[in-house]
């Protein structure tokens, strides 16, 4: 046995003198390759093969050399070997001579050297040889050909478990014709006819649009089976006498076909809202207007299977007429919905309304845990009587959904309280004619506004599709609010961890800035040096916040929109619609500008009271 192999050998920089000798010994032993510094052996398993010689009883009728030279319709006999429905090999039947010429010489005097005697392979009878066939069961077919005309004259099934000589009895070609019609006289197209001999299929053919099947085969006995849509509709044993006297056999078969309609409902009594696999003994159903339809199914007993993921329903059906069946699938999945504000806190007191196919199916105040069948649902979230969110989801498994609304009650309350306090203190400063305190308090008010308002915004609208995105310092997320038709909802994308850390640093610097302003107000009348240092440091921190914030926004937005401000066409995803390209514009938000404006009251303060600092 000849074995091919690949070997790898390793040696040090100084070299290894015996590496060549070692490689030669390895090559003689076995094939190897190196894996993870260890040797792993590979052994080739040689498949067992045998030689097959086919001798047809048609002797003296095959003249392949004369047919090739003359190009006349001189008869030749060919043999084809099939394994199942696969053609394994084919050969021309011929007589193997004693004298063999490997190659025709160019000069006549070299003819003697080209002639070889081959006594081992000489044959008296005409035969076809097939070397190196694997062990198995084969169908041997013999054809007699006259130019373009071919006659199927011999067939034999053989079990090859060693070198064998197979004699195939050749007989006249017979013709078998079937005409298939249903109970209404309509031709049946696509039926499969199988000719079986000794347990092996020797010929197959499908019916055409006229319901006709015509096959030619050797004059012998066979079993004929007709299948339509994976169902055996006819089986008949044909004997040689059935072909007599004209070697033609005609059969008219009537097959009864019926339609079956399956309506699948869920727990709500609606059509099942996800894709199902419905089959009838391997026949797949067509989905038409919410109903699974089997058309033109042969009469008989079937097992209807309904598959959905790991769920399976089976039902026995006797199809002897057109039928309609309704099945209920009791599958439900858990739907958990969390409605959150801009900080990420859950909103309480919300009411959920689910609707499907334009019908209200359920209403619940427990929106965190629902058990509902699969399907596409519209989710409406109400806060009291006010609709705060509307979304569409396709439920096909355990689902957890986060929906965001453009509300921030905690920050709004804190800002309202801070605004009242600042307004009260500012009024006191104005009553006492303390313009210095009023100017610095306006800077504090702008800083608080910058925390609550978005520092970056994006707007886009096209043909009823609206998109609004924004970034807040306190939430450290990118919120995107979308709406079209009657839907409106919010989505959130977490910012990178490094950006979240920078935003936390900016908020801390803002609080330090407020502290320095308050420190300046409290020490202005006493410690002038500390007072001057605090206001100057406050201005420096304010400018640093602006620079850091702008660089952070550039880092976030460069991969998506490319810049902090600009306009262009962006692609967004909408449920039931897919991707939509919308012309959008984006720029820094009010929060960013209030941080920028907070510097000017401090500079104005320095300008008005520069004499005190000098």
C-alpha positions in Angstrom: 0.0 0.0 0.0 1.4 3.4 -1.0 1.0 6.0 1.7 1.6 9.8 1.4 2.7 11.7 4.4 4.0 15.0 5.8 6.7 15.2 8.5 8.2 18.2 10.3 11.5 18.1 12.2 12.9 20.7 14.6 16.5 21.4 15.4 18.6 24.0 17.3 20.7 26.8 15.8 23.8 24.7 16.3 22.3 22.0 14.1 21.7 18.4 14.4 23.9 16.1 12.3 21.5 13.1 12.2 18.3 14.9 11.2 18.4 13.5 7.7 18.8 9.9 8.8 16.0 10.4 11.4 13.7 11.9 8.7 14.3 8.9 6.5 13.4 6.4 9.2 10.3 8.4 10.1 9.2 8.3 6.5 9.5 4.5 6.4 7.5 4.1 9.5 4.3 6.3 9.3 3.0 9.7 8.4 3.2 12.3 11.1 2.8 16.0 11.8 3.6 18.1 14.8 0.9 19.5 17.0 1.7 21.5 20.2 5.2 20.1 20.4 3.9 16.5 20.4 3.7 13.9 17.6 0.3 12.7 16.4 0.0 9.7 14.1 -2.3 9.6 11.1 -3.2 6.3 9.6 -4.8 6.1 6.2 -7.6 3.5 6.0 -7.7 2.0 2.5 -11.2 1.3 1.3 -11.8 -2.3 0.2 -12.4 -2.5 -3.6 -13.1 -5.3 -6.1 -13.2 -5.9 -9.8 -16.4 -6.5 -11.7 -16.6 -8.0 -15.2 -19.9 -7.7 -17.0 -20.7 -10.1 -19.9 -24.0 -9.4 -21.7 -25.6 -12.2 -23.7 -25.6 -9.9 -26.7 -22.4 -11.2 -28.2 -20.9 -10.1 -31.5 -23.0 -6.9 -31.8 -20.6 -4.3 -30.3 -18.2 -2.7 -32.8 -16.9 0.4 -31.0 -13.8 0.8 -33.2 -15.8 0.6 -36.5 -18.4 3.0 -35.1 -15.8 5.5 -34.1 -13.9 5.4 -37.4 -16.8 5.3 -39.8 -19.3 7.5 -37.9 -22.1 5.3 -39.2 -24.9 3.9 -37.0 -23.0 0.7 -36.3 -24.3 -1.0 -33.1 -22.3 -0.8 -29.9 -23.2 -2.3 -26.5 -22.6 -0.2 -23.3 -22.9 -1.0 -19.6 -23.7 1.4 -16.8 -23.2 0.8 -13.1 -25.5 2.5 -10.6 -25.3 2.7 -6.8 -28.7 3.9 -5.8 -29.6 6.6 -8.2 -25.9 7.6 -8.7 -24.1 6.6 -11.9 -20.8 5.1 -10.7 -19.1 4.0 -14.0 -19.8 3.2 -17.6 -17.9 1.2 -20.3 -18.3 -0.1 -23.8 -18.5 -3.8 -24.3 -15.6 -5.2 -26.3 -13.3 -8.1 -26.8 -9.8 -7.7 -25.2 -7.2 -8.9 -27.7 -3.9 -10.7 -27.1 -1.9 -8.1 -28.9 -1.9 -4.6 -27.3 -0.4 -1.5 -28.9 0.3 1.2 -26.2 0.9 4.0 -28.7 0.9 4.2 -32.5 4.5 5.0 -33.6 5.3 7.8 -36.0 7.6 5.6 -38.0 6.7 2.2 -39.4 10.0 0.5 -38.3 9.1 1.3 -34.6 5.8 -0.6 -34.9 7.3 -3.9 -33.6 8.6 -2.1 -30.4 5.1 -0.7 -29.7 3.4 -4.1 -29.9 3.0 -5.9 -26.5 1.5 -9.3 -25.7 -1.1 -9.3 -22.9 -2.1 -12.9 -22.3 -3.5 -12.2 -18.8 -6.2 -9.8 -20.0 -7.2 -11.5 -23.2 -10.9 -12.4 -23.5 -12.9 -14.6 -25.9 -16.3 -13.1 -25.2 -17.2 -9.4 -25.4 -17.3 -7.9 -22.0 -17.0 -4.6 -19.9 -14.6 -4.4 -17.0 -14.9 -2.2 -14.0 -11.9 -2.1 -11.7 -11.8 -0.9 -8.1 -15.5 -0.7 -7.2 -16.3 -0.4 -3.5 -18.2 -3.1 -1.7 -21.9 -2.7 -2.0 -25.1 -3.3 -4.0 -25.1 -2.2 -7.6 -27.6 -2.1 -10.5 -26.1 -3.2 -13.8 -27.8 -1.8 -17.0 -27.0 -2.8 -20.6 -27.9 -0.6 -23.6 -27.8 -1.4 -27.3 -27.1 1.8 -29.3 -27.4 2.5 -33.0 -26.0 6.0 -33.4 -28.4 8.3 -31.4 -30.9 5.5 -30.8 -30.5 3.6 -27.5 -32.4 0.5 -26.3 -32.5 -0.6 -22.7 -32.0 -4.4 -23.1 -30.6 -5.8 -19.9 -30.7 -5.2 -16.1 -29.4 -7.1 -13.1 -28.9 -6.4 -9.4 -25.6 -7.6 -7.9 -24.1 -7.7 -4.4 -20.4 -7.0 -4.8 -18.4 -8.5 -2.0 -15.4 -9.8 -4.1 -14.1 -10.0 -7.6 -17.0 -11.1 -9.7 -18.1 -12.0 -13.2 -21.7 -11.0 -14.0 -23.6 -12.4 -16.9 -26.6 -10.1 -17.9 -29.4 -11.7 -19.9 -30.4 -9.3 -22.6 -34.0 -9.1 -23.8 -36.2 -7.0 -26.1 -37.1 -3.5 -24.9 -40.6 -3.1 -23.6 -42.6 0.1 -23.1 -44.7 0.9 -20.0 -47.2 3.8 -20.1 -49.2 5.2 -17.2 -51.9 7.9 -17.3 -52.7 9.4 -14.0 -56.0 11.3 -13.3 -57.8 12.5 -10.2 -61.4 11.7 -9.3 -62.6 14.6 -11.5 -60.6 13.5 -14.6 -57.9 16.1 -14.3 -54.4 15.0 -15.1 -51.9 14.7 -12.2 -48.6 16.3 -12.6 -45.5 15.5 -10.5 -46.2 11.9 -9.5 -43.2 9.7 -9.3 -43.1 6.2 -10.8 -40.5 3.7 -9.6 -39.6 0.5 -11.3 -38.2 -2.0 -8.7 -36.4 -5.3 -9.4 -34.9 -7.5 -6.7 -35.5 -4.7 -4.1 -33.6 -2.0 -6.0 -35.0 0.9 -8.0 -33.8 0.4 -11.6 -35.7 3.3 -13.2 -37.7 6.4 -12.1 -39.8 8.9 -14.0 -42.2 11.8 -13.1 -45.5 12.5 -14.7 -45.9 15.6 -17.0 -48.6 18.2 -17.1 -50.8 15.7 -19.1 -50.4 13.1 -16.3 -48.5 10.7 -18.6 -45.5 8.6 -17.6 -43.6 6.6 -20.2 -40.6 4.4 -19.5 -38.7 1.8 -21.6 -37.2 -1.2 -19.9 -36.1 -4.8 -20.6 -38.8 -7.4 -21.1 -39.0 -8.9 -17.6 -41.0 -8.8 -14.3 -41.0 -5.8 -12.1 -42.9 -4.1 -9.2 -44.2 -0.7 -10.1 -44.9 1.8 -7.4 -46.4 5.3 -7.8 -45.8 8.0 -5.2 -47.5 11.4 -5.0 -46.5 13.9 -2.4 -44.5 11.3 -0.4 -47.5 8.9 -0.4 -47.7 5.5 -2.0 -50.8 5.7 -4.2 -50.4 2.6 -6.3 -48.4 -0.6 -6.2 -48.5 -3.4 -8.9 -46.5 -6.5 -9.8 -46.0 -6.7 -13.6 -45.0 -9.9 -15.3 -43.5 -10.5 -18.7 -46.8 -11.8 -20.1 -48.5 -8.4 -19.3 -46.3 -6.8 -22.1 -47.5 -9.3 -24.7 -48.2 -9.3 -27.6 -46.9 -5.8 -28.6 -44.3 -5.3 -25.9 -46.4 -2.2 -24.8 -48.3 -2.0 -21.5 -50.8 0.8 -20.9 -52.4 1.6 -17.5 -54.9 4.2 -16.4 -54.7 5.1 -12.7 -57.4 7.1 -10.9 -56.1 8.8 -7.7 -58.4 10.5 -5.2 -57.1 13.8 -4.0 -58.5 16.1 -1.3 -57.7 19.4 0.3 -57.0 19.9 4.0 -57.2 23.4 5.8 -55.7 23.9 9.2 -56.6 27.0 11.3 -54.2 27.4 14.3 -55.4 29.7 17.1 -53.6 30.9 20.3 -54.9 31.4 23.8 -56.6 34.7 22.8 -58.6 33.0 20.0 -56.5 34.8 17.4 -54.5 33.3 14.6 -51.1 32.0 15.9 -48.8 35.0 15.6 -45.5 33.3 14.7 -44.1 30.9 12.0 -45.1 27.3 12.5 -44.0 24.1 10.8 -47.1 22.1 9.8 -46.6 18.9 7.9 -48.7 15.9 6.9 -46.5 12.8 6.7 -43.7 15.0 5.4 -45.9 17.2 3.2 -45.4 20.9 3.9 -48.4 23.2 4.1 -48.9 26.4 2.2 -49.8 29.4 4.3 -52.7 31.4 2.8 -54.6 34.2 4.6 -53.7 32.9 8.0 -54.7 29.3 7.2 -52.3 26.3 6.5 -53.5 24.6 3.4 -52.7 21.1 2.0 -53.9 20.9 -1.6 -54.4 17.7 -3.6 -53.4 15.2 -1.0 -54.0 11.5 -1.8 -56.7 9.7 0.2 -55.4 7.9 3.2 -54.5 8.0 6.9 -52.0 10.6 8.0 -50.4 12.1 11.1 -50.6 15.9 11.3 -47.6 17.4 13.0 -47.5 21.0 14.3 -44.0 22.1 15.3 -43.0 25.3 17.1 -39.5 25.3 18.5 -39.5 22.4 21.1 -43.3 22.2 21.2 -45.0 19.5 19.1 -48.6 18.5 18.6 -49.7 15.3 16.7 -53.1 14.4 15.5 -54.3 11.4 13.5 -56.3 12.3 10.4 -58.3 10.1 8.0 -58.5 12.1 4.8 -61.4 10.8 2.8 -62.9 14.1 1.8 -62.1 17.9 1.9 -61.7 18.9 5.6 -61.2 22.0 7.8 -59.6 21.6 11.2 -59.1 24.1 14.0 -56.2 23.6 16.5 -55.4 25.6 19.6 -51.7 26.0 20.6 -51.4 26.8 24.4 -47.9 28.3 24.2 -47.3 31.5 26.2 -44.1 33.4 26.9 -43.1 35.9 29.6 -43.1 39.5 28.6 -41.4 41.9 31.1 -41.5 45.6 30.3 -39.7 48.3 32.3 -40.7 51.9 31.7 -37.9 54.2 32.8 -37.2 58.0 32.9 -34.1 59.8 31.8 -32.2 58.9 35.0 -33.0 55.2 34.6 -35.6 55.0 37.4 -38.7 52.9 36.9 -41.9 54.8 36.5 -44.6 53.6 38.8 -48.4 53.7 38.4 -48.3 52.9 34.7 -51.0 50.9 32.9 -50.4 48.7 29.9 -52.7 47.9 27.0 -51.8 45.2 24.5 -53.4 45.0 21.1 -52.9 42.7 18.1 -54.3 42.8 14.6 -56.2 46.0 15.7 -57.9 44.3 18.6 -57.4 44.9 22.3 -56.3 41.6 23.9 -55.4 42.5 27.4 -55.0 45.4 29.9 -52.9 45.2 33.0 -51.3 47.4 35.6 -48.7 44.7 36.3 -46.5 45.6 33.3 -43.4 43.8 34.7 -44.7 40.3 34.1 -47.2 39.1 31.5 -47.8 35.6 30.0 -49.0 36.0 26.4 -48.9 33.9 23.3 -46.3 34.6 20.5 -47.2 37.2 18.0 -46.7 40.9 17.0 -48.2 43.2 19.6 -48.7 46.9 20.0 -47.8 48.1 23.5 -49.4 51.3 24.8 -48.2 52.6 28.2 -50.5 55.1 30.0 -49.6 57.3 33.0 -53.1 58.0 34.3 -55.0 58.9 31.2 -52.0 60.2 29.3 -50.3 58.0 26.7 -46.5 58.2 27.4 -45.2 55.4 25.2 -46.3 53.3 22.2 -44.3 50.4 20.8 -44.5 47.4 18.5 -42.7 44.1 19.4 -42.6 40.6 18.0 -42.8 38.1 20.8 -41.2 34.8 20.0 -39.7 33.8 23.3 -39.0 35.1 26.8 -38.7 38.8 26.3 -37.4 41.7 28.4 -37.9 45.2 27.1 -36.8 48.6 28.3 -38.8 51.6 27.1 -37.7 55.2 28.0 -39.9 58.2 28.2 -38.7 61.8 27.9 -39.4 62.6 31.5 -37.2 63.3 34.5 -39.4 64.0 37.6 -36.5 63.8 40.2 -34.3 66.2 38.4 -37.2 68.5 37.5 -38.2 68.6 41.2 -34.6 69.3 42.4 -34.2 72.0 39.8 -37.5 73.6 40.7 -36.4 73.7 44.4 -33.0 75.1 43.5 -34.6 77.7 41.3 -36.9 78.8 44.1 -34.0 79.0 46.5 -31.9 81.0 44.0 -34.8 83.3 43.2 -35.3 84.0 46.9 -31.6 84.7 47.5 -31.4 86.8 44.4 -34.4 88.8 45.5 -32.6 89.5 48.8 -29.5 90.6 47.0 -31.5 93.0 44.8 -33.3 94.4 47.8 -30.0 95.1 49.5 -28.7 96.4 46.2 -25.9 93.8 46.1 -25.4 93.5 42.4 -22.2 91.4 42.9 -24.1 88.6 44.6 -26.9 88.7 42.0 -24.4 88.3 39.1 -22.6 85.3 40.7 -25.9 83.6 41.6 -26.9 83.8 37.9 -23.8 81.8 37.1 -24.8 79.2 39.6 -28.2 79.0 38.1 -26.7 78.5 34.6 -24.6 75.6 35.9 -27.6 73.9 37.4 -29.5 74.3 34.1 -26.6 72.7 32.2 -26.8 69.6 34.3 -30.5 69.1 33.6 -30.6 70.2 29.9 -29.2 68.1 27.1 -25.6 68.8 26.1 -26.1 67.4 22.6 -29.1 67.0 20.4 -30.1 65.5 17.0 -33.3 66.1 15.0 -34.5 64.3 11.9 -37.8 64.0 10.1 -39.0 62.4 6.9 -42.5 61.4 5.7 -44.0 61.0 9.1 -40.8 59.4 10.6 -39.3 61.5 13.4 -36.1 61.0 15.4 -34.8 62.9 18.3 -31.6 62.0 20.1 -29.9 63.7 23.1 -27.2 63.2 25.7 -27.4 64.4 29.3 -24.6 64.7 31.8 -26.4 63.0 34.6 -27.8 60.0 32.7 -24.6 59.2 30.8 -26.6 57.6 28.0 -27.6 58.4 24.4 -31.4 58.6 24.3 -33.1 58.2 21.0 -36.9 58.9 20.7 -38.6 57.7 17.6 -42.1 58.1 16.3 -44.1 57.2 13.2 -47.8 56.8 12.6 -49.3 56.1 16.1 -46.1 54.8 17.7 -43.7 56.7 19.9 -41.0 55.2 22.1 -37.5 55.8 23.5 -34.3 53.7 23.3 -31.1 54.1 25.3 -27.5 53.3 24.5 -24.9 53.2 27.2 -21.9 55.4 26.7 -18.4 54.0 26.9 -17.1 53.5 30.5 -14.3 56.1 30.0 -16.8 58.7 28.8 -19.1 58.0 31.8 -16.1 58.5 34.1 -15.3 61.8 32.4 -18.9 63.0 32.7 -18.8 62.2 36.5 -15.6 64.2 36.7 -17.3 67.1 34.9 -20.3 67.0 37.3 -17.8 67.0 40.2 -16.0 70.0 38.7 -19.3 71.8 38.4 -20.1 71.3 42.1 -16.6 72.5 42.9 -17.3 75.6 40.7 -20.5 76.3 42.7 -18.6 75.8 46.0 -15.9 78.3 44.9 -18.6 80.9 44.0 -20.3 80.5 47.3 -16.9 80.7 49.0 -16.2 83.9 47.3 -19.5 85.4 48.3 -19.0 84.4 51.9 -15.4 85.8 52.1 -15.7 88.9 49.9 -15.9 91.2 52.9 -13.2 89.6 55.0 -10.4 87.7 53.3 -9.7 89.5 50.0 -6.9 87.2 48.9 -9.0 84.1 49.4 -11.9 85.8 47.7 -9.9 86.7 44.6 -8.3 83.2 44.4 -11.7 81.5 44.5 -13.3 83.5 41.7 -10.3 83.2 39.4 -10.1 79.4 40.1 -13.9 79.2 39.3 -13.3 80.8 35.9 -10.4 78.4 35.2 -12.6 75.4 36.1 -15.4 76.6 34.0 -13.2 76.9 30.9 -11.7 73.5 31.6 -15.2 72.0 31.8 -16.0 73.4 28.3 -12.9 72.0 26.7 -13.2 68.5 28.3 -16.9 68.3 27.4 -16.3 69.2 23.8 -13.5 66.7 23.4 -15.7 64.0 25.1 -18.5 64.7 22.7 -16.1 64.5 19.7 -14.9 61.1 21.0 -18.4 59.8 21.3 -19.9 61.1 18.1 -17.0 60.6 15.6 -17.8 56.8 14.9 -21.5 57.5 14.4 -22.1 61.0 12.9 -18.5 62.2 12.5 -18.7 65.5 14.3 -20.2 67.4 17.2 -22.3 69.6 14.9 -23.4 69.1 11.3 -26.1 67.6 9.1 -26.5 64.6 6.8 -28.5 61.5 5.9 -28.5 58.9 8.7 -30.1 55.4 8.7 -32.5 54.4 11.5 -34.3 51.1 12.2 -38.1 51.1 12.7 -40.2 48.1 13.6 -42.3 46.7 10.7 -40.6 49.1 8.4 -36.9 48.3 8.5 -34.2 50.8 7.8 -35.2 54.3 6.9 -32.7 57.0 5.8 -33.6 60.4 7.2 -32.0 63.8 6.7 -30.8 64.8 10.2 -29.1 67.8 11.9 -27.2 67.7 15.1 -25.4 70.3 17.4 -24.5 71.0 21.0 -27.6 71.3 23.2 -28.8 73.9 25.6 -26.9 72.4 28.5 -23.6 72.9 26.6 -24.4 76.6 25.9 -25.4 77.2 29.5 -22.0 75.9 30.6 -20.4 78.3 28.1 -22.6 81.2 29.3 -21.8 80.6 32.9 -18.3 82.1 32.3 -19.6 85.5 31.3 -21.2 86.5 34.6 -17.9 85.8 36.3 -16.0 87.8 33.7 -18.6 90.6 34.1 -18.1 90.5 37.8 -14.4 90.9 37.5 -14.8 93.8 35.1 -17.3 95.7 37.4 -15.3 95.2 40.5 -11.7 95.3 39.2 -10.9 98.2 41.4 -11.6 96.1 44.5 -9.2 93.4 43.2 -6.5 95.9 42.3 
